Amino acid sequence: EADIYQTPRYLVIGTGKKITLECSQTMGHDKMYWYQQDPGMELHLIHYSYGVNSTEKGDLSSESTVSRIRTEHFPLTLESARPSHTSQYLCASSGTGVRADTQYFGPGTRLTVL
Amino acid sequence: KNQVEQSPQSLIILEGKNCTLQCNYTVSPFSNLRWYKQDTGRGPVSLTIMTFSENTKSNGRYTATLDADTKQSSLHITASQLSDSASYICVVSDRGSTLGRLYFGRGTQLTVWP
């Protein structure tokens, strides 16, 4: 079982609200990722980080932003949520060494914007 | 274009039966291929990983095969159990970037009936 946590697990909010999805890992991994996944569809990378103070946008354009002030923490923020942001958001992390690109996933946050 | 295609999209089998899931990819250059299991409402969990030189890898009742020449992989599940009901995702990694870019299939939704 991977030591990567996401909160909240489920969130239902109204349009225009600011939200922050939390992601923490206790494995000391340098790389962290945020994916967006709609039902029956593949995961799409929206943000990633190589380490503290490093953040990059992924393949799928997203209005969300991320920060990486501490190695273990990689929160995702939506300044003004819209119904189009309704989706499942998965956080992942990976370390170094032989299996450097093995990503360990958190349980996900299912976001519904009304 | 780098892609990962999985078939079938969904599959229903009876408990105790075997099944085989397919994955075709066009990712190049190829680094490795993983099969992940994703339970409903959870993050994906890695089942197997295979590099270019490996053509089979087992993890309990799960056996993955890889044909790097034809760019095909399969996941065989033996003596299925109700707990095998999940989405099985094929993920291919390239070695064209420091990030170790991952390409995700849409998954095969497996349902095991008693």
Interface residues (C-beta under 8 A of the other chain):
Chain A: A2 I4 Q6 K31 G40 M41 E42 L43 L45 Y48 Y50 L90 C91 A92 S94 R99 A100 D101 T102 Q103 Y104 F105 G106 P107 G108 R110
Chain B: V4 Q9 S31 N32 R34 G41 R42 G43 P44 V45 S46 I49 I89 S93 T98 L99 G100 L102 F104 G105 R106 G107 Q109
